[in-house]
């Protein structure tokens, strides 16, 4: 925008005031973007798998994990001795679902999937949790994308559940 300045004193003053407002707006935008950039430098949650440990037996932990997932509305899809998987239909977050064409594939829905592997060794059980999104691609083939478990409270609650299981099953 090029200001047109006429010979009148009032018009020059208006252009000068408008220039001050634009300058203030630009300074405000710069301050907001600087704060946003500083916020984005915080460590972000990483995609799984997530690994936890517990002193409880693998069998005890499996029972707890199955109960929790069923309570949360998930369906047990696969169940081997210490490898199991749960899923339920869910909507992917908008950022991650930009190119998902699930509505174009009849009978295929986007699923939130949690897979668990339990390994018991030397009195410790390692629990590996791998959450993913399963969705149909443009050709109606099933694709997966890592689901980032970013809720620190949920992660802490899961570890607390494992710790509580180890205390309740400890020899008295």
N, C-alpha and C positions, 0 to 999 in steps of 0.2 A: 504494500500500500504506500503510495507516494502522497504526502500531504500537499495540498494546494494552498498556498498562502497568498491571500490578497493583500492589498495595501491597508486594510483596516486593522487597527490595533486589537480589536476583540477577537478576530479570527486567529491571529498569531497566538494569543493567550490560550484559546481552545486547543490548538494543536499541541502546545507545550504541556497542558494538563493531560491530554490524551496520552502523550508520550510518557509521562510519569506513571500513569495507570498501567500502561503496557509493561514498563520496567518493573513495577511492583509484582505484576502477575508472573513475569518471567522469573523473578527472584523466588517467588513462592513455588513455582513449578520445579525449579532447581533444588530447593530445599526438600521438597517432598520426594523427588527422585533420589536424592542423596540418602535420605532416611530409608527408602525402600531398598536401595542397594545394600545398605548396611544390614538391614533385616535379612536379606537373602543370603548373606555370608554366613549365617548360622548353619551349623552342620545339619544337613537334611537326612531324613530316614533313608536307609538303603534298602534295595529290594532283597528278598529272602534268597536262600533259606535262612531261617533263624534257628539258632541252636541253644538249647537249655539243658541244664543238668539237674538231677534230683537223686536223693538217696533212696527214694521209694522204688519198689519193684516195677518192672515194665508192665506187668499185669494190672497192678493197682492204678498206675497212671493211665493205662488204656481205658479202664472203667470210668475214671474221672473225666477224661477228655471226651469220650463218647457221650456221657451224660450232659456235659456242658454244651456240646454241639447240637445234640437233639433238643435241648432246652432252648437254644437260640434259633430253632426252626430249620436246621440243616438236615439233609437226608444222607444216610450212610450209603455211599455208592460202591465202595470197594472195602473189603475187610479180610485181610490176611492176618496171620498171627500178630505181627507187630508193625504192619504197614496198613494204613487205612486212610480213607478219603471221604470228605463230606462236601456237599454242594447245595446251593439253593439259588433260585432265580434272583437276580439283582440288577440294578441299573448301574452301569459304569459311570464314574465321574465324567462330567462333560469334557474336561481336558483330554482324558484318555480315550474317549469314545467318538472322536471327531470322524473317523473313517470306518466305524462299525456299521454294518448293514444288516443287523439282526432282524429288522422288520421285513426285509426282502426275502427271508428264508423261512418258509412255513415249517413249524414244528421245532425250530431251533431258537433257543433263547440264550441270552447272556447269563452266565452263571458265575457266582463267586465260589471258588473251590479252595478248600484247605486240605492239604495232605500232611500226614504225620508218619514219622518213622521213629520207632523206639529201639534202642540198642542198650542192652544191659551187660555191663562188664565190670568186674571187681567191685561189686556192691554199689555201683553208680549207674544210673540210667541216663542216657543221652536222648533228648527229644529233639528231633529236627522237624520244624514246621515250615511248610512251603505254601504260602497263599498265592493263588493266581486268578486271573480272569479268564474264562473260556468264552469265546464268542465266535459266531460265524463270520467268515470273511466275504468278500464280494462274490466268490464262487460257491458259497454255502458249505465251505469246509471249515472244520473246527480249528480255531487258532487259540493260542494262549499268550497272555501278557502278564508279567510280574505284577502282583498286587503289593504295593508298598504298605507295610504295617506301620503306619506313622503315629498311631495313638499310643503314646508312651504309657498312659494309664492302663490300657489293655495289655500291653506287654508286661508291665509290672504286676498286674493282676494274674496273668498266666503264670509268671514265675512264683508268685505268692501261693497259687494253688498247688504248684509242684512242691514247694517248700512245706506247705501244710500237710500234704500227703506223706512226705518223708517223716514228719514229726509224728503223725498219727499211726504210722506203720512201724515206727522204731521199736526195737525190742525193749520191753519194760524190765 
